[in-house]
Amino acid sequence: MLSDVPARFVQSNGVAGAKLKNASDAVPQSSTAVDWATHLTAEAKLRSQPTLRRLVVGSAGKHEVAGLHGGLPHPSIFPLEGITLHLKGGASLTIDDPQTVTDAQQYNLTSQGYDPLREWVRVHTNEQHHPPPSGQHDILITNGNNHTFEVLVANLVGAGGCMLCEEFTYPHVVESVAVPLGIRLHGVAMDAEGLQPDALRQAMQNAKQSGSSVPKVLYIIPTGQNPTGAVSGLDRKKAIYQICQEEDIIILEDDPYYYLQFSTGPGEQPGLAGLQPSYLSLDVDGRVARMDTFSKFLVPGLRLGWLTVHPELLLKACMTLQGATVGACGLSQVITAELMRHWEQKGQLEAHVRDVQGQYARRAACLLRAADSHLQGLAEWVAPTAGMFLWMRLLHCSDADDVIQQLVEAGIIVLPGRVAHFQGPCPPGGCPFIRMSFSKASSAEMENGISTLAWILRARSAQANGSSKNLAPTALPSLSGACRAATPGMDQMAGNPPVVPGL
């Protein structure tokens, strides 16, 4: 039963370790070449670049060529002559170079993404992660991590295949990918630092002994893990990478919350320089496919991210992406490239990342204060240091469903932990976990949500002990307009920390 899961999620040997002083500090001493022929699916092996696409991409920018082959709209019909972005703080950014504005409105004419954005990402990735040269990593601009994950699954797992993942994982992986495609997930036990190396070894041993297919892909969220909030330190990553070398496992490193690492203490936020080393930083083999996104630290509406991966897998991923969407949105790519260039010229990217980290730190602190105030003895949790979520184990409760239903009746929505279980959304046995998000809710909503949860848990405990006569259902708190007005919100927290008293 899931209710028997020990308190691994609230026992930590210390969250993620220190930032590397030198990239070589993390790099494994030996590399094991990946034989991609043994990893690609039948679909991937059959996939090639369509002839028309090859002609269009191959002739792009060649003015001496008479292009009578592609059905590209003529730029004269495009309605935009310029783009002006009004930024916070009163600054503005105007994009009026004719070729750039045309590129923003035309089909993607480069297979791996808009060249200026791809070059920015390449430099940024090298500066941030120092991927070992032996990994031969290359960059593909994508539509964001959800679609990138599906692209990688199509090329590495396939319908009816199998894959390793954390025992609690991003629900999209289970409900939207694994279940429809008949993929068998092998859940690996976790603790407060994420996936456990010994449990990974055991999962591989169990798979081999079962007589069925042995998984060759590990999907993992190493930073601010969704849903648990776990952050894997460098030693943990090195141990897992070594096992993946030994077992010839490809690592799908999904790291959307990478830039959302923060400190809730009095010190400065980590910025870019203080972020944790990634699996990519260890990847001497080229076995890591790292997914990054602009969604969490910039704008989710751009639907834009990037994949850093070995060239052989990148080629197949690129063909899959082009076949499905003709690549990422051109307008989004141009806007993002120009904004990144503008910010870097003015030294504002670092300031923006620190501001984002500070806001999430204050929001996390607000939810934690409410939990500390109301839920002592009723639930267990670990203070998050990254991401958007607080993962909570309800005590004296084998299954959270009834509690969650009472919260819904009070106008409060949380994510049932069972939905994120690798056997979900309805795994066998009870699940005492819930996930609370602090990313968007106001301080009033956080306080009311936590206090309502505490009321429900105390009422259930009293009822179980036969002393519920003084706890009438009408006493259940509700989030009223008066409550919202009485408690300062966090929605305007854009640079000035003291919006909430004590924050």
Helices and strands as residue ranges (DSSP letters): G 2-4, G 7-10, G 23-25, G 36-38, H 42-46, H 51-59, G 75-77, E 83-86, E 92-95, H 98-105, H 115-129, G 133-135, E 138-142, H 145-156, E 162-166, H 171-172, I 173-178, H 179-181, E 184-188, E 190-191, E 194-195, H 197-210, E 217-220, H 234-247, E 250-254, G 258-260, G 280-282, E 288-293, G 300-302, E 305-309, H 311-325, H 330-345, H 348-374, E 379-381, E 389-394, H 401-409, E 415-416, G 417-420, E 433-437, H 443-464, G 473-475, H 481-486
